[in-house]
Amino acid sequence: MLLGRRGRGSDRREPGGPAPEAAEPSPRAAEPPAAGRGEPPRGRRAPARNDLPGDAACLVGREEEFSLLTAPVSPEGVSVVAVDGTAGVGKTALVARSARALADAYPDGCLYVDLHTHSAAHERVGPQRALRRLLRAVRGGGDEIPDDLDEMAELVAAWRKATSALRLLLVVDDADSAAQVRPLLPAGPGSRVLVAGRRRLLGLDADLRLTVEPLEPDDAVVLLRDLIGRSRADREPEEAAEPARRCGGLPLALRIASARLQNRPSWTLAFLAGRMSDDVRSLGELRAGDRSVEAAFRMSYDQLNPELQRGFRALGLAPTTRFDALTLAAMLGAPGEEAEEVLEDLVDASLLQQPPPGRYRLHDLVRAHARRLAAGAPEEAADRTAVLDLYVAAGRAAGDWAPGGFPADARASGPSPFTGRREAAARLKASGGELVDVVAYAAAAGRYDHACWIAEALIDHLVHQGRYPDCRAVLELALPCADLATERRMASSLRSCPGMVDIYQGRFPEARTWFTEALDLGRGRGDLREQARATAGLGAAEWILGDIEGAVAHLGEAVALAPRTGDDWLSVTAWCSLGAIHSQQGRHQGALEHASAAVTTAEKSGRPRVISNALCFTGHALLALDRHTEATELLLRAVRLAREAEDLALYAASLSRLATVAHLQGSLHSAVDIHREALSTLTPSASTWLEMEVRVRLGATYAAAGRPTEARHEFETALALPAADHPRQYGRAHEGLRALEAAAEPPP
């Protein structure tokens, strides 16, 4: 098969195995060499010697790489290209195809030497042995090499002398270091050297360095279909994608998978995919005769020094697909700089990928191999504990609760791995949706306490990011672990957490149910912290649902309990809710006193979101007392802190209240602009309650500005939102529409 679409792989011939079948050269390779670039004119004689290996019968993708490897080079010097990539990715096949396409441009000889670095020790070819082979190739016989020519320097000198007037193409396969390759470089101007190996040869002066990546998914399917035969593949046109995906785009894996299908005529592609249902099972399936994907990985691992082997095993226990230096540092108990050096060395050994700078990942099959190695290592339990503790620490440092908002335990002792809230939050954001995988990993490993601790620590961070689906996914995984955890308080805590998520999303009846269950469990254990948190959450839900008496009672209880637990976040939350109830009842001075107490406690915590929230409530109380200038100052600070904390919902709420001040001061145009900015920051996952609140206020401002069409649009949009749990906002929107209709009626 010719080179196909843009892709990422082919395979390499096993040492000592038969050469792949020759294939028709690609159209690009058949073009005549460009004149003036060192290539011979048309009609020149064929190469004097051609030791190149046979071409691969199926080579898919690689158009870009092939073009780079066969591009014209300067006739003045020796061109060197270094090709690297993980085991089984197709380096040799690509280089062999490229070399055959170039062969006619090198009539003095096309030579090939396999250093067998990743073979048995007796098969490995050192530089001296390789030089003797190459000298025999260009001289035409072994007897021309003097027996006393044993010193490396003498062999190198003889090789350079023998090649000084020759234009050669040399392929060096399975190289592991620049020191292996440098002595083999020919001296003749216009010669070209293609070096293939798993390790990146940073010490080799190369004109081009090319890393061969695994095949793209579409190309992997094409290669698999070609290998098993189109007629058989066409019987299951949709089924090839899964086994191709399980092979991770590695042509060696795809060839072995196709061999298994060819040897099992009754197997279907769907049946093979079922046998490769996870990465570990895939490794077991990817072996045929003396070929094995895992054996190829093991040879790479065996070439590492003990420090790198230790780091590689530890990475097999990383709970996420992508990770950073801090992950490995935690498991190794080493400084971040040392962990980063290990990671970079593993990248150079083609055992690790680096998609963006500072983030690393293992190929799925390489990761499965690392996990197998880690499973039998004595440090496995300690490594797993260390990396899970890292996520507990990150969640606790990033959220508003702060580490002091959690009961003292082993994870709260010792120095924090983070310099502060910003660093911890940035790390969690970089992990993205993989945070759910961390909880799943802990639960699957039987680390039930860690699954609960991590979920509990992540919730505050996730809700402020508006990542409610992730919140629920994390809690669904962790809640079953609460009954299996040794820390019994988790049964209550992990019921308060979904209650808090429901509060943020405006699902107040559901929140009341969760907090009621959490409160019963907290009281049953006599756990003041869990009792206080559940009581505060229950009070907030009751207030919105109209049960003012119950809300005041529960919030008052939370205010009394919070100082006894040292929970500043809870104190601020309870004071703010009580202040809002007072404001709703027209008791604005009492509301201001509660809000001021919240600000004092929030300032002590130093958490920007907590301070911003307290300032919002205080600004609202000042607004009700017609203290507009003071309200504006506090709300501007609240907006700034919400932006700093990257809390879009709080930012929108702060802006909307600031717009209300502008409205009351008569700056209607400014108020409209601020309200619209608040709306623009709301994400699709934002609270319905918050969106309704902003739209109702914006509608009122439009109406006051004499813009009834825009006002009607905002009121009707608010009413179109799911409003069953938000009767106050629903009623205000209807009032706004009635006022517009009344204003439009002609006077009697």
N, C-alpha and C positions, 0 to 999 in steps of 0.2 A: 504494500500500500504506500502511496506517496505521502509526503508530509501533508497533514490535513489542516484543519482550522487552527487558529491561535490557541495554544494549550500549554500544558506543563509537564509532559513526561513521556518516557519510554523506559525500557529496562536495560540492564547490562547483562552480558553473558557471564554465566558462572565460571569461575576459574576451572580450567581443565575440561569444561563442557564443550559440546560441539558448537561451531560457529553458527550464528543465525543465518537463515537463507538469504542469499543476495536479493536485493530488490532493485527495481528499476530506479535509476537516479531521478531526483526531483527535477522539475522543469528549471528551477533556479540554478541547480548545479550544472545543468547541461549547457547553460549559456557560455559562449566563448569568453575567456578572461579578457578584462579590459586592457587595452594597449597602454604601454607606458607605465605599468605598475609592477613590473618585474615578472610578468607571466610570459611564457614562451609564445612565439607566433603559432598560427594554425599550422597543422601538419607536422609538428615536431614529433620526434620519436616518443614511444611510450616510456615510462620510468624504467630505469635500469633494474630496480628492485622494488617490489611492493609487498611489504609484510603486514599490511593493514588487515584487521579482522573482517570477517564477512559482515555484510549489512543486515540490519534487522528487517524481517519480513513485514512487520507492522510497526509503524512509527507515526503517532498521531500528535498533532499540535505543533509545537516547536518551530513555527515559521520564523518568528522573530529571532529566536536563538540561533537557528540555522543561518539566517541572513547575517547575523553578527559574526559568526564563526567563519563564514566563507567570504567576507568582505575583502576587497583588495588591500594589500599592505605595501609598505615602502620596500623597494628593492635594495635599500642601502644597509639595512641592519637585519638582525634576527628578531622576528616577531614572536612574542610569547603570549599565549592566552591560557588563563587558569579557569577551569570549570569545576564547580563544587556543588554539592547537594547531598541530601540524606541518602541512606542506603536504599537501593531499589527504585530511585527516582528516574533513572534512565540516562545517566551521564555518559556511560560508555557508548550506548546506542547512538546518542546524539553526536558525540565526537566522531564515532566511526562513520556515520552517514556524512558528516561534514568533510572528514578527511578524504573519503572516496570521491566526493564532488570536486575536491581540490587536486586530486592525484596527478592529473595530466599537466598541471603547472609546475611539477617538481620532477623533472626527468632524471635527476641524479639519484633519486631514491625516495621511497615512502617507507619509513621505518616505524616499528611498533615495539614497545617494551612494557610489559605488565610487571609492576613492582610487587604485586600480591601482598600489599600491606595488611589487608584484612583476610588473609588466608592462614593456613597452618604455618607454624614457624619454619618448617623445613622447605616450604614453598616460597618464602619471601626472598626477594631479589634486592640485594644491597647495591649501592652505587658502583662498587668495583666490578661485581658480577655483571651488572647491566652494561657497563662500559666495555667489557670484554665482548659481550654479545654484539654490541653496536659496532665495535671495531671489526669484528669478523664479518659483519654484514656489509660494511663499506669496502673492506679489503678483499672480500671474496673467499676467505679461508682462515681457519684458526691457526694454521701453521705460520702465518705471517706475523703473529703477535709473539714477541720474544718471551720466553718463560720467565726471565728475570724482571719483567715489567709488572711488578707487584705493588709498588708504592702508588698511592692515590694520585699524587701530583704527576707522576710519570704517565699514568693512564690518561689523565685529563689532558696533558700536553700532547700525547699521541693522538687522542681523539680530535683535538682542535686542529692539529696539523693535518690529519686525514680529511677533515671536513672543510678546511679553509677555502677551497676552491669549488665546493659543491653547494648546490641549492637543494636542500633537503626538506622534506616534511616529516616531522617526528611526532609521534603520539606517545605520551607517557601516561599510563593508566594506573589507577589506584595508588596515587602518590599521597604521602602523609605529611611531608615536610618540605620546605624549600631546600634544605640541605641535601635531600635525596635528588632533587631535580637540577640544581645549579650545575653540578659536574657534567650532566648529560647534554647541556645545550651545545648545539653545533656552532661552528665559527663562520660558515659561509654566508656572505651577504645574500639577502633575499630568502633565507631559510625561515621556516615557520614551525613553531612548536605548540602543540595542543596538549595541555596537561589536565587530566581528570582525577578527581579524588574527593573524598568526603570532607576533608578538612580544608578550611580556607588558608591558602598559603600566603600569609601576610608578608613573609620575608622574601618572597620571590618578586623580582622586578617584572611585572606583566604589563603588556599594552592594554589588555582587557581582562576584567574579572567578571565571571558570569555565574550566578547561582541558579541552578535548575530547580524550579519549584514543582510540587505535585500538579498533576493534571487538573484543569478546571472540570467541574462535574459533567458538562456536556461531552467533553473530549474523552473523559473516562468511560462514559457509556459507549461512545463510538469505538474505542479500543476494545472494550469487552465484547461488543457485538462482532467486531472483525475477528477476534480470536476464537470465539465459539462457532462462528459461521453465521452468515446472515439468515439462512433458511431457518436455522434453529432459533435465532434471536427473534425473528419475525413472528414466531408462534406466541411470544410473550412480549409484545412491543412496549408495554408500560412497566415491565417488571425488572428491567436491567438497571434502573436507577438506584435501587436500594443496595444490591451487592456492590455496585460501582462506588456508591458512597461509603460503604463499609470498608472498602479497600483504600479509602482516603486519597484517591488519585495517584497512588503509587503503581507504576506499571508492573513492577515485580509482583505485587500482590494481585493485580488483575490477571497476570499470566498464570499464576498459581491457581487462582480461582477458576480460570477457564480450563486449566488442565484437569481440575477435579470434575468439572462438568463434562469434559470429554471422556473421562474415565468412568463416569456414571451416567450413561445415556438416559436412565429413567429419571434423573434429577431434573427438576425445573428450576428456572431462575428464582421463582418465589420460594421454593424449598431451600435453595442455597441461602437466600436472604434470611430465612428463618433460623438456619444454623449459625448465622453470623449476627444474632440478635443484639449483641452488645460487643464492645471493643475487646473484652477479654476472650469471648468465644470466637471472635473474628481471628484473633491470633492463632487459636488452635486449629481453625479451618485452613489457614493460609500456610499450609505445608504440603509439599508433594515430592515424594522421593527424597533426594538429598537437598532439596531446595526448601527454604523456610524464611519467611519474613522475620520472624523473631530471631533466628540464628544470625541474620544479617545485622539486626540491631545489636545483638549481643557482641558481635565482633567489634562494632564501634565502641560499645561500653568497655570492653576489655582493653582497648587502647588508651583509656583514660587513666590519669594518676588517681591515687586513693581519694584525694580531696574532691576531685571532680566526680568520681563515682558516688561519693557520699552525697554531694549536692544533687546529682541526677536522681538517686533513689528518693531523696526528700521531695523532689518536685513531683514524683509519682503520687504523693499524698496531698498535693495542692487541691483544694476543694472547688476551684474555678478553672475554666479553660485558660484564661489569661491571668497573669499574675505579675507582680513587680519584685524589686529587690528586697523590699521589706518582708514579703512572704517567706522568701528563702532565709533571710536573716533571722526571722523568728524561729524557724525550725532548726537552724544550725546553731543558734545562740551566738551569732557572730555580728560584728558591725555591718552596717549597710554597704560600706565600700567593699568589704571582703566578699559579701554575697553577690554584689554586682560583678566583681571580677570573675567569680565562678560562672555566673550566667553568661557573660560575654565569651568566656572560654568554651562553654557548651554550644553557643551560637557558632563559633569558629569550627567546632567539631561536627557541625550539621546535625546535632541532636536537639536543637532548640531553635525556634523561630522568633523573630522580633518584628511583629507587624508594625506598630508605631514605636518610636524611641521610648525607652523606659518601660515598655510592656512586653511580656514574653508569652509564648505558648508552645506547648508540645503538640506535634502531629498526633492525631487520635491514636494511631497504632503504636507510636513511640511512647505515648502516655500510658497505654495499656501495658507495655513492656516495663516501663518504670514502676508501675504499680505492682507488677509481679515481683520485681526485684525488692521493692520496699516491704512487701508482705512477709518476706523471710528475714528482714533485717532486725537486729536487736533494738534499734532506735525507733522503730515504727510507732509505738504508743506515745512516746515523748514528742515526736514530730507532729503527730496528729493533734495532741493536746495543745502544743505551742501555736499551731496555725489557727485553731479554733479560738483560742484565747485572744489572738490578734484581732479577730472580728468582733469579739465581745468588747474589747477595749476601744476599737474604732467606733462602734455604735454608741457606746456610752460617752465617748469624748465629743462626738459630733452633734448629739441631740441636745435639746433644751434642758433635759433632766440633769445632765452633767454627771460625772462619775459619783458625786456625792448624793445624787438622788436615788442610788441603788444601795441595797443592804451591803455591808462590808463582807467581802469574801476573798478567796485567794486571788481572784482575777482583779481585785481592786488594790492589791498590795504591790509594792515595788514601783519603779519608775515607769511612766507611761511611754510607749514607743512613739507617741506623737507629741509634737511641740505645742499643739493647741487644737482648738475646735476646727479652725480652717483646714489644717492639714488632714485631720481625721475625716472631715466632710468631703474634702477633695478626693481622698482615696476611695471612699464609698461611692462617690459619683462616678469615678473612673471604672468601678466594677459593674456599674449599670445593672442590667437584669440578672447578672450572675449572682447577686446577693441571695436570690431565692435558691440557687444551686447550693450555696453554703449551708443553708438550713437543711436542705434535702440530704446533703452529704453527711451532716452530723447525725441526722435521724437514721439514715441507712447504716451508718457505722455503729449504731447502738449508743451514741453519745447523747443521750436524751436530755441531760442537764444542759449541755452546750447548745443543743437545738433550741431549747427554751430561752436560755440566756441571750443567744444571738437574736432570736426573733423579738424578744422584749426590748433589746437595745436598739434594734433597727427601726422600730415602728415610728418613733418620734421623728427621726430623720426622713423616713419615707413619706409620712403624711405631709410634711412641709414642702416636699418636692412635688406633691400632687400625684404621687405614684400609688394610688389606691389599689389597683389590681395586684401590684407587688405586695402591698401590705396584706391583702387577703390571702395571697398564695403562701406567704411566709407563715401566717397564722394557721392556715389549714394544715400545713406540715407540722407545726410545733404543738398545736393543741393536743393531738393524741399522745405526744411525748410527755405532756405535763403529768399524766397519771403514772408514768413509768420513771419520772425523774426522782432523784433523791431529795431535791430541794422542794418541799411540799408547797411552798408559797406560790409556785408557778401556776397551779390550778386556778388561783384567784387572779394573778397578774395577767395571765393570757386570756382572761375573759374581760378584764378592763381594757386591754389593748384593742380588740375589735369594737368595743363600745366607743373608744376615742375616735377610731376611724369613722364610725357611723356618725358621730357628732360633726366631724369635719365635712362629711358628705351630706349632712342634713337629714339623715335617717334616724330621727329621734326616737320613735317607738322601739326600733331595733336596739338602739343604744341603751334605752332604759332597761330592756330585758337583759342585755349583757352585764350592765353594772349591778343589777339586782342579784344576779347569780354570783358575781364577783364579791359583792358585799356579804352575802350569806356565807361563802367559803372563807372570807377573811375573818369574819366574826367567829366562825366556828373554830378557827385555829388561834384566835386571839392575836392576830397579826395586825398591829396598828397601822403599818405602812399601807398594806393592801386595803385595809378597812377605810383609811383616809382617802385613798385614791378612788376607790369605788364610790364612796359617799359623795365626793366632789363631782364625779362624772354623772352620778344619778341626779344630783341637784341641778346640774346644767341641763340635762335632758328634760327634767320636770318643768323647769322654768320655760323652755321653749314650747313645751306641750300645754302650758297654761296652768299647771299645778303650782301656783306661787307659794302657797303655805308649805307644801312638801319640799319645794326647792330651797326656801329660806332655812328650813330646819336642817336639811342635809348639808347645805353649804356652810351653815354655822358650825355644824359638827366637824366638817373638814378643816375649817379655819382653826378650831381648837386643837385638832389632832396634828396638823402639819408641823408646828414647831417642835412637838415631841419626837417627831421622826427626822427632824433636820431637813425637811423637804421644802426648799425655797420655791421651786417651780410650782408645787401644789399650792403653797400659800398665795402666790401671785394669781394663779388660776381661780382660786376660790374667792379672793378679795374682788377680782374683776367681775366675776359673775354676780356677786352680791351687790356690787356697785351698779351694775346694769339693771338689776331688778329695782333698786331704789330709784334709778332714773326713770324707768318705765312707770313707776308709781307717782312720779312728780316730786319725789323727795331728793332734789338735785344736790343740796348741800351734803346730805348723807352719802349720796353717790360719789361726790368729790372726795369725801373723807376715805371711803373704801378704796377708790382708785389711787389716791395718794399713798395709802399704805401699800398698795400693790407696787407702785413705782419704787418706793423705798426698798422693798424686799428685792425687786427685780434688779435694781442698780447693784445691790450686793452680790447678786449671782454673776453679773458681768456677761450674760448671754444676750446677744443683740435681739434675737426674736422675742425673748421674754420681756425685755425692756420696751421694745416697740409695741408689743401687745398692751402692756400696762399704760403706755403713753396714749395709745388710741382711746382707751376707756376714759382716761383723765381728760383728754381733749374733748371728748363727747360731753363729759360732765361740765366742763368749763363753758362749752358752747350753750348748754341749756341755761347757764347762769349769765348769758350775754357777755362773757369775758372773751371776746373774739380774738383779741391780740394774743393773749396767753395761749388760747387754744391753737391758733395758727403756729406759734413757735413750737409747741409740743408735737403737733401733727407733722410738721416739716421734719422734725427729728425722727419721728416714728417712720416716716417714708424712707428716710436715709438709712435707718437701721434695718428695715425690712429688705431694702435693696441689697445692703451689705450681706444679709443673711441668705439672700437668694430665695426668699419665701414669696412666691408670686401671689398667693392668696392674701397674705398679710399686707403685701405691697398694694394690692388692689383695694383692700378694705381701708387702708390708711389714706390712699389717694381720694377715695370716695368721700371720706369724712372731711378731708381738706377741701374738696369741692363744695361740700355743704357749707363750710365757713364762707367761702367766696360767694356762694349764692346769697347767704344771709347778709353779707356786706354789700350786696348790689352788683357784684362783678359777675354778671350772668354769663358773659362770653367766656371768661376765664373758667368759670365753674363747669360749663359744657365741655371745654377742652380737657379739664382734669378728669371729669367723669369718663369721657371717651378713652382717655389713656388707661384708666382703671379697667374698663371693659376689655381693652386690647390685650391686657396682660393675663386675662383669664384663659386657662387651657380647657380643652374639652372635658377633662376630668375634674374641673373645679366644682365646688359645692353649688348646687342649685339655689340654695338659700342665699349665698353671697351674690350670685348673678342676679337673682330677683331683686335683692336689696339695691344693687348699683343701678339697675335699669329703672326701678321705681323712682329713685332719687334723680336720675338723669331726666326721666319723663317730667318730673315736677319742675326741674330747671328749664326745660324746653317750654313748658306751659307758661312759666313766669316771664320768659323772654319773648312771648308772643309767637311761638313756633308750634302751633297745634298739631300739624301733620307729623313732625318728628316726635312730639310728645306722645301722640296716639300710638305710633310705631313701637315706642319703648314699653308703654303699658301693655299693649297687646302681646308683644314678645315675651314679657314677664309672665303674662297669664297663660301663654302656650307652654311654658315649662312645667314639668311635673310638680304640682304645688300642694299635694294632699297634706304634706307635713309642715307647710308654711302658711298657715291661715292669716297671720298678720300681714305678710307681704302681699298675699293674694287679695286681701281686703283693701289695702292701700292702692293697689293697681286699679281695682274697680272704682275706688273713690276718685282716682285721677281721671278715669274715662268719664265718669258722671259729671265731674267738674268741667271737662272739655265740652260735653254735650250741653250743659247749662249755659256756658259762655257763648255757645254758638246760637242759642235760641234768641229770636228777636224780642225786644221788650214789649210788654202788653200795651 
